[in-house]
Amino acid sequence: MAQTEIEERFDNSFTEKFGFPKGRAATKVVESLRESHIAFIKEAPFMVMATSDSSGECDASPKGGLPGFVKVLDENTLLLPDVAGNKLFQSYQNIQTNPHIGLVFFIPGLNETLRVNGSAKVISDEALVDLKLQLEVSNPDEKAKILQGILVDVEEAYGHCPRAFSFSSLWDIDQINQNKGAAAKLND
C-alpha cells in the first residue's frame, strides 16, 4: 500500500497529530479472514466480544470454550455459541439494536491476538440444529448448554501486535503462580 493510500484510508485528527501507521501496520487490516486468522481462531479457547447499544453504551463480554469453540463457516462468517451464563444478555440486547461487533481472540501463552470487527445477528437455537453446533467447553456444569448463537459477518480482521502483553507481563509464569488460587471477591 502506497503512503498516499495509507494517508487517505487512515486520515483523522489522531493521525494528523501523532503520525500515520507504517506500511506493515496499515496493510495488515483486511476485509476477510486470512488462512492464518482461521488457524488462530481454531486454536483460541478465549475471546472478548464487544458490542454497544443504539445510544453507544458499551459492553465487553468474555467468552470461552475448547479451542475452536467459535466456528469459522467461511472467510467472511463466524458462528459464536451462546453458552448459558449469567443470563443478563447485555450483548444480545445490544446486537438487536446495533449490529456492530468487535472480537479479540486469545491463545494462552501467545503474545499476539486476533481482532475481528463486523456485524452480527442473533440466531435461534432451532437454527443452530441445522449447523450441528455442539457444546465445547472444559469442566461443564449442569447449567452448561447452548441457548442461541451469534452469526458474525466479518468486515475487518487483523493480527494485533504483542506490545500490550509485553507491557503487562500477562503470561509471566511467576505472576500466574503467585495469583493461583487467589479468588477475587469482585461482587462482595
C-alpha positions in Angstrom: 0.0 0.0 0.0 1.5 3.3 -1.1 1.9 6.1 1.5 -0.8 8.2 -0.2 -3.3 5.3 0.1 -2.4 4.9 3.8 -2.9 8.6 4.4 -6.3 8.6 2.6 -7.5 5.5 4.5 -6.3 6.5 7.9 -6.7 10.3 7.7 -8.2 11.6 11.0 -7.3 14.1 13.8 -5.2 11.5 15.6 -3.0 10.5 12.7 -2.7 14.2 11.8 -1.4 14.8 15.4 0.7 11.7 16.0 1.5 10.4 12.5 0.2 7.7 10.1 0.7 4.0 10.5 3.7 2.5 8.7 3.1 0.2 5.8 3.0 -3.1 7.6 0.6 -1.9 10.3 -1.7 -0.4 7.6 -1.7 -3.4 5.3 -2.4 -6.0 8.0 -6.1 -4.8 8.2 -8.0 -6.9 5.7 -11.7 -7.3 4.8 -11.9 -11.1 5.3 -10.2 -13.8 7.3 -6.8 -15.0 6.1 -5.8 -18.6 6.5 -3.6 -17.5 9.4 -6.6 -15.9 11.1 -8.7 -19.0 10.6 -5.9 -21.2 12.1 -5.7 -18.8 15.1 -9.5 -18.9 15.8 -9.4 -22.7 15.6 -6.7 -22.7 18.4 -8.3 -20.0 20.5 -10.1 -21.1 23.7 -10.9 -17.5 24.8 -12.2 -14.2 23.3 -13.8 -11.0 24.3 -16.9 -9.8 22.5 -17.6 -6.0 22.4 -20.9 -4.5 21.5 -22.8 -1.3 22.1 -26.5 -0.3 22.0 -28.1 2.3 19.8 -27.0 5.0 22.3 -23.4 3.9 22.3 -23.4 2.3 25.7 -20.8 -0.4 25.5 -20.4 -4.0 26.8 -17.4 -6.3 26.7 -18.1 -9.9 27.5 -15.6 -12.7 27.9 -16.4 -16.0 26.0 -14.6 -19.3 26.4 -14.6 -22.9 25.4 -12.4 -25.6 24.0 -10.0 -24.4 21.3 -12.1 -23.7 18.2 -15.4 -23.2 20.0 -16.0 -20.3 17.7 -16.8 -21.8 14.3 -15.4 -20.4 11.1 -18.1 -21.0 8.5 -16.1 -19.3 5.7 -13.6 -16.5 5.4 -16.4 -14.0 5.9 -18.6 -15.6 8.6 -18.1 -16.7 12.2 -20.6 -18.6 14.4 -20.4 -17.9 18.2 -22.3 -20.2 20.5 -24.1 -18.6 23.4 -23.5 -20.9 26.4 -25.8 -20.3 29.3 -24.2 -17.9 31.8 -25.4 -15.1 34.0 -28.5 -14.5 31.8 -28.0 -10.8 31.7 -28.0 -10.9 27.9 -26.5 -7.4 27.6 -24.5 -8.1 24.4 -27.6 -9.8 22.8 -29.8 -6.8 23.6 -27.1 -4.5 22.0 -26.9 -6.6 18.9 -30.7 -6.3 18.4 -30.4 -2.5 18.2 -26.8 -2.1 16.8 -25.3 -5.0 14.9 -21.7 -3.7 15.1 -19.4 -6.1 17.0 -15.7 -6.4 17.9 -14.0 -9.6 18.8 -10.5 -10.2 20.2 -9.2 -13.8 20.2 -6.6 -15.0 22.7 -4.4 -18.1 22.9 -2.8 -18.6 26.4 0.9 -18.0 26.3 0.9 -16.3 22.9 1.5 -12.5 22.8 -0.4 -12.0 19.6 -4.1 -11.6 19.4 -6.6 -11.6 16.5 -9.0 -8.7 16.1 -12.2 -9.2 14.1 -14.8 -6.5 13.5 -18.1 -6.9 11.7 -21.8 -7.0 12.0 -23.8 -9.6 14.0 -27.2 -11.1 14.3 -28.6 -13.4 17.0 -29.8 -16.8 15.7 -32.1 -19.1 17.5 -31.3 -22.5 19.0 -33.5 -24.0 16.3 -31.3 -22.5 13.5 -28.3 -24.0 15.3 -29.6 -27.5 14.9 -29.1 -27.3 11.2 -25.5 -26.2 11.8 -24.8 -29.1 14.1 -23.3 -26.9 16.8 -22.3 -28.8 19.9 -21.3 -27.7 23.4 -17.5 -27.4 23.5 -16.3 -26.4 27.0 -14.0 -27.6 29.6 -15.5 -28.5 33.0 -19.2 -28.2 32.0 -21.6 -27.9 34.9 -25.4 -28.7 35.0 -26.2 -25.2 33.5 -23.8 -25.5 30.5 -25.9 -25.7 27.3 -26.1 -23.7 24.1 -29.0 -21.2 24.2 -28.6 -19.5 20.9 -25.9 -18.2 18.6 -24.4 -15.2 17.0 -23.6 -15.0 13.3 -20.8 -12.5 12.5 -20.3 -11.1 9.1 -16.6 -10.2 9.0 -15.8 -6.7 7.8 -12.3 -6.3 9.1 -9.6 -8.7 10.6 -6.0 -8.4 11.6 -3.4 -9.8 14.0 -2.6 -7.4 16.8 0.9 -6.7 17.9 2.2 -8.1 21.2 3.2 -4.8 22.9 0.3 -4.9 25.4 1.3 -8.4 26.5 4.9 -7.3 26.9 3.9 -4.2 28.8 1.7 -6.2 31.2 3.7 -9.4 31.5 0.3 -11.1 31.3 1.7 -14.6 30.6 4.6 -14.3 33.1 4.7 -17.7 34.9 5.8 -16.2 38.2 2.9 -13.8 38.2 0.5 -16.6 37.3 1.8 -18.9 40.0 1.5 -16.0 42.6 -2.1 -15.5 41.6 -3.2 -19.2 41.5 -6.0 -20.0 43.9 -6.4 -16.3 44.9 -10.1 -15.6 44.2 -11.0 -12.0 43.6 -14.1 -11.0 45.6 -15.4 -8.7 42.8 -19.1 -8.9 43.8 -18.9 -8.6 47.5 
